[in-house]
Structures are given as structure tokens and as C-alpha cells.
Amino acid sequence: MLLDGKTVFVTGATGGIGVPLVNLLVARGARVIAYNRATQGNLMENIDTACKTLREDTPDILINLAGINDFGHAEDQDYDALVTLNLLVPMRLCQAVLPTMRARGYGQIVNIGSMVGMIPLPHVTGYAAAKSGLKGFSDALRRELFGSGVTVCHVAPRAVRTSMNSGKVGILNRQTRVTEDDPQNVAHRIVIAIEHAEIDIRIGWPERLFAVLNAVFPKLVDKGLRKNAAIGEEILKPGHRHTPTTLTTPNRGTSPRSHNA
């Protein structure tokens, strides 16, 4: 699909991936409508208004990029917020654009998930659950829309070098030697996926292999992530201070991250 002249609605447009993504879309001639939390408020709280806007002025392309992560023990996480922004908000926005997209016989939906949705990691249970759900929703919706002219693409980045990979998550990434991709490169990959109408993009190696292993041999992945879980427990202890300790055998690509807020 040529982006020149297309209207694109993007959530999470001011985040680490969102800024270069918007710039790339504009450079290709797209008219970008970005949901801006600073001026439009919390998307979770204003979802009804956002959906009304999309129903009345449906874009050619919807990109669900906004997301949040929470690194902590399962009992301490805000599951309502994690599931709402990472899963329910994209689902609602898709519902808003679908009637018009179906009626006119074309449209593109791009849901930005995470490799954590396919390699669920310790200490990010809410994020993993929501992103797993977004992957399932994207697959089901794509199959429902076959022959309608409306396409659905799911993009799953691995760790991305953004402000959300700071703090305790940043410590974990460094201690487990996780590779963090450049946001510009991830944004470029998303644009390529849109232009070529791709359906399932998984970014990173060996993460793509781990996703297959997790589906077929989950106990093997359980064993491989025990050291990561132990490091996470140390980081979560009250008063923990970062030390340069790293794993003797690095487990690359197996720490929590998020791509945009």
C-alpha cells in the first residue's frame, strides 16, 4: 500500500517508537492524526470520545501503539490499567473503525504487540497477559475479515531502547544482556509492514526461536528463564542497588520491555 495521501490514526505517537514512526509516515506522504495524551488526556479515560471520533471520521489506517508495562510481583501490579490500555483500548478502537472500513471495502489495522506476548516473562504478568491477548485478537480479527478488503497486521518488537526501558527494567536488561533495538529501526519495520500488507511481524533473533520453543516446549523455556527470575527477585528487593553483575551465560531477549506509552 502506498502511504501517499492516506490518513493514519496513531496512538502512542509521542513515545519512543511513536515519534520516529510519525516522522516516517509523514515523509511518505501520509496525513497523520496522532492521539496526544498531553493535549487530549488519558486515552483509557477518553476511549468513548476517541471511538466516536474514529466512527465519524474513519482513517485509512489505524495503528494501535500506545502501551504500558509494569515490572513487579504479580500481586502488586495494576492489572486493570495494564489490560485496559494494552488490550481493551486497541479492541475498542478497532470496533470503531470496522463498520466504515468494511463498508468501503478497504482499510488497514496495525496492532503493536510484543514478543513478551509470545514469550511470557516473570515479573511482567499483566503486560504478558495483555499482549498475548492482543496477538490472539489480531489473528482472530484478521481471519474474520478475509475477503473484506480490510487487513490486520500484528507487530511484535523485542526490547526497544526507550525511556520505558529504564529504572528496574533497565537494570534487568543490562544484567541479562538483553539486546535493545533502536526505536528508529523498529518504526521503519512497522512502515515496511504497512506498505507490504504483512500480517505477522516478529522482531529479533533468537526471540523468534524462543517464541516457537515456548509454544512447543514450555518447560524448556521455564528452565531457561529461572536465572532471569532470580535476578528479577533481587532487583525487586527493598533497597536494592544496581551492581554490574551479569549472567555467565547471557539469556538475550528474555527480559520485560515495552515499546511505547
C-alpha positions as CSV (number, residue, x, y, z in Angstrom):
1,M,0.0,0.0,0.0
2,L,1.3,3.4,-0.9
3,L,1.1,5.8,2.1
4,D,0.9,8.9,0.0
5,G,-2.4,10.6,0.7
6,K,-3.5,8.0,3.2
7,T,-5.0,9.1,6.6
8,V,-3.4,7.4,9.6
9,F,-4.6,7.5,13.2
10,V,-1.8,6.6,15.7
11,T,-2.0,6.1,19.4
12,G,1.2,6.4,21.5
13,A,2.6,8.8,18.9
14,T,4.7,10.8,21.4
15,G,6.6,7.8,22.8
16,G,9.9,6.3,21.9
17,I,8.7,4.4,18.8
18,G,5.8,6.8,18.1
19,V,7.9,9.9,17.3
20,P,10.1,8.3,14.5
21,L,7.1,6.4,13.3
22,V,5.0,9.6,12.7
23,N,8.0,11.2,11.0
24,L,8.4,8.3,8.6
25,L,4.7,8.2,7.8
26,V,4.6,11.9,7.1
27,A,7.8,11.7,5.0
28,R,5.9,9.1,2.8
29,G,3.0,11.5,2.3
30,A,0.6,10.2,4.9
31,R,-1.7,12.6,6.8
32,V,-1.2,11.6,10.4
33,I,-3.7,12.1,13.2
34,A,-1.9,11.4,16.5
35,Y,-3.7,10.9,19.8
36,N,-1.7,13.2,22.1
37,R,-2.1,12.4,25.8
38,A,-0.7,15.8,26.8
39,T,-3.5,17.7,25.0
40,Q,-6.3,15.1,24.8
41,G,-5.9,13.4,28.1
42,N,-5.7,9.8,29.3
43,L,-6.7,7.5,26.4
44,M,-8.2,5.0,28.8
45,E,-10.5,7.6,30.3
46,N,-11.4,9.1,27.0
47,I,-11.9,6.0,25.0
48,D,-15.6,6.7,24.3
49,T,-14.7,10.1,22.8
50,A,-11.8,8.6,20.7
51,C,-14.1,5.9,19.4
52,K,-16.8,8.5,18.4
53,T,-14.1,10.5,16.5
54,L,-13.0,7.4,14.6
55,R,-16.5,6.4,13.7
56,E,-17.3,9.8,12.4
57,D,-14.0,10.3,10.5
58,T,-12.6,6.8,9.9
59,P,-8.9,6.8,8.8
60,D,-7.4,4.6,6.1
61,I,-5.1,3.1,8.6
62,L,-5.3,2.6,12.4
63,I,-2.1,2.0,14.4
64,N,-2.5,0.9,18.0
65,L,0.8,1.7,19.5
66,A,0.1,3.1,23.0
67,G,1.0,0.7,25.8
68,I,2.3,0.5,29.4
69,N,4.4,-2.0,31.3
70,D,4.8,-2.8,34.9
71,F,7.8,-4.7,36.4
72,G,6.9,-6.2,39.8
73,H,5.4,-9.1,41.6
74,A,2.1,-10.3,40.3
75,E,0.2,-9.3,43.5
76,D,1.5,-5.7,43.2
77,Q,0.6,-5.0,39.6
78,D,-2.3,-2.8,38.4
79,Y,-4.0,-5.3,36.1
80,D,-6.9,-3.0,35.3
81,A,-4.6,-0.4,33.8
82,L,-2.3,-2.9,32.1
83,V,-5.1,-4.9,30.4
84,T,-7.2,-1.8,29.6
85,L,-4.5,0.2,27.7
86,N,-2.6,-2.8,26.2
87,L,-5.7,-4.8,25.1
88,L,-9.1,-3.3,25.6
89,V,-8.3,0.1,24.2
90,P,-7.0,-1.4,20.9
91,M,-10.0,-3.7,20.7
92,R,-12.4,-0.8,21.2
93,L,-10.6,1.4,18.6
94,C,-10.8,-1.5,16.1
95,Q,-14.5,-1.8,16.7
96,A,-14.9,1.9,16.0
97,V,-13.2,1.8,12.5
98,L,-14.5,-1.5,11.3
99,P,-18.1,-0.5,10.1
100,T,-16.8,2.1,7.7
101,M,-13.7,0.1,6.6
102,R,-16.0,-2.9,5.9
103,A,-18.5,-0.7,4.0
104,R,-15.9,0.9,1.7
105,G,-14.0,-2.3,1.2
106,Y,-10.6,-1.3,2.3
107,G,-8.6,-0.3,5.4
108,Q,-5.6,-1.4,7.5
109,I,-5.3,-2.1,11.2
110,V,-1.9,-2.4,12.7
111,N,-1.6,-3.7,16.3
112,I,1.8,-3.3,18.0
113,G,2.2,-6.2,20.4
114,S,5.3,-7.6,22.0
115,M,7.5,-10.6,21.9
116,V,6.6,-10.9,25.6
117,G,3.1,-11.8,24.4
118,M,4.7,-15.0,22.9
119,I,7.5,-15.5,25.5
120,P,5.7,-14.6,28.7
121,L,8.3,-13.5,31.3
122,P,8.4,-13.4,35.1
123,H,7.5,-10.2,36.8
124,V,5.5,-8.7,33.9
125,T,2.4,-10.9,34.2
126,G,-0.1,-8.2,33.4
127,Y,1.8,-7.0,30.4
128,A,2.4,-10.5,29.1
129,A,-1.3,-11.4,29.5
130,A,-2.5,-8.3,27.7
131,K,0.0,-8.6,24.8
132,S,-0.8,-12.3,24.5
133,G,-4.5,-11.3,24.2
134,L,-3.7,-8.7,21.6
135,K,-1.9,-11.3,19.5
136,G,-4.9,-13.6,19.7
137,F,-7.3,-10.8,18.9
138,S,-5.3,-9.7,15.9
139,D,-5.2,-13.3,14.5
140,A,-8.9,-13.8,15.0
141,L,-9.9,-10.5,13.5
142,R,-7.7,-11.0,10.5
143,R,-9.3,-14.3,9.8
144,E,-12.8,-12.8,10.3
145,L,-12.0,-10.0,7.8
146,F,-10.7,-12.3,5.0
147,G,-12.1,-11.1,1.7
148,S,-13.4,-7.8,3.1
149,G,-10.5,-5.7,1.8
150,V,-9.6,-4.8,5.4
151,T,-6.3,-6.2,6.6
152,V,-4.8,-6.7,10.1
153,C,-1.1,-6.7,10.9
154,H,0.4,-7.7,14.3
155,V,3.9,-6.4,15.0
156,A,5.8,-7.9,18.0
157,P,9.0,-5.9,18.8
158,R,11.5,-7.3,21.3
159,A,13.3,-4.9,23.7
160,V,13.4,-1.3,22.4
161,R,15.7,1.4,23.6
162,T,13.2,3.8,25.1
163,S,12.6,5.6,28.4
164,M,10.3,2.7,29.4
165,N,13.4,0.5,29.5
166,S,14.9,2.5,32.3
167,G,14.8,2.0,36.1
168,K,14.5,-1.5,37.3
169,V,13.7,-2.9,33.9
170,G,16.8,-1.3,32.5
171,I,18.9,-2.9,35.3
172,L,17.4,-6.3,34.5
173,N,18.1,-5.8,30.8
174,R,21.7,-4.9,31.5
175,Q,22.2,-7.8,33.9
176,T,20.7,-10.3,31.5
177,R,22.5,-8.7,28.5
178,V,19.3,-8.1,26.5
179,T,19.6,-6.5,23.1
180,E,17.6,-3.3,22.8
181,D,16.7,-2.2,19.3
182,D,16.8,1.3,18.1
183,P,13.3,2.9,18.0
184,Q,14.0,4.3,14.5
185,N,14.7,0.8,13.2
186,V,11.5,-0.6,14.8
187,A,9.5,2.3,13.4
188,H,10.9,1.7,9.9
189,R,10.0,-2.0,10.2
190,I,6.4,-1.1,11.0
191,V,6.2,1.2,8.0
192,I,7.5,-1.6,5.7
193,A,4.9,-4.0,7.2
194,I,2.2,-1.5,6.3
195,E,3.5,-0.8,2.8
196,H,3.7,-4.6,2.0
197,A,0.4,-5.5,3.8
198,E,2.3,-8.0,6.0
199,I,0.3,-9.8,8.7
200,D,2.6,-11.1,11.4
201,I,6.0,-9.5,12.2
202,R,8.2,-10.8,15.0
203,I,11.3,-8.7,15.5
204,G,14.6,-10.2,16.9
205,W,16.7,-13.3,16.9
206,P,16.8,-15.5,19.0
207,E,13.5,-14.2,20.3
208,R,11.6,-15.7,17.3
209,L,13.1,-19.1,18.1
210,F,12.2,-18.7,21.8
211,A,8.6,-18.0,20.8
212,V,8.4,-21.3,18.9
213,L,10.1,-23.2,21.7
214,N,7.7,-21.7,24.2
215,A,4.7,-22.9,22.2
216,V,6.1,-26.4,21.7
217,F,8.3,-27.0,24.8
218,P,7.2,-24.6,27.5
219,K,9.0,-26.5,30.3
220,L,12.3,-25.9,28.4
221,V,11.7,-22.2,28.4
222,D,10.7,-22.3,32.1
223,K,14.1,-23.7,32.8
224,G,15.9,-21.2,30.7
225,L,14.2,-18.3,32.5
226,R,15.0,-19.4,36.0
227,K,18.1,-17.2,36.2
228,N,16.2,-14.2,34.9
229,A,13.5,-14.7,37.5
230,A,16.2,-14.9,40.2
231,I,17.8,-11.7,39.1
232,G,14.4,-10.0,38.9
233,E,13.7,-11.1,42.5
234,E,17.0,-9.5,43.6
235,I,16.2,-6.3,41.8
236,L,12.7,-6.1,43.4
237,K,14.1,-6.4,47.0
238,P,13.7,-3.2,49.0
239,G,16.8,-1.1,49.0
240,H,18.3,-2.9,46.0
241,R,21.2,-1.1,44.4
242,H,22.5,-1.8,40.9
243,T,25.7,-3.7,40.6
244,P,27.5,-4.6,37.3
245,T,26.9,-8.3,37.8
246,T,25.8,-10.2,34.7
247,L,25.0,-13.7,33.8
248,T,27.9,-16.0,33.0
249,T,25.8,-17.3,30.1
250,P,23.6,-14.4,28.7
251,N,19.9,-15.0,28.1
252,R,19.5,-12.4,25.4
253,G,16.0,-11.2,24.6
254,T,14.3,-12.6,27.7
255,S,13.6,-9.5,29.8
256,P,10.5,-7.4,30.0
257,R,10.2,-4.3,28.0
258,S,7.6,-2.1,26.4
259,H,7.6,-0.1,23.2
260,N,5.7,3.0,23.8
261,A,3.4,4.9,26.2
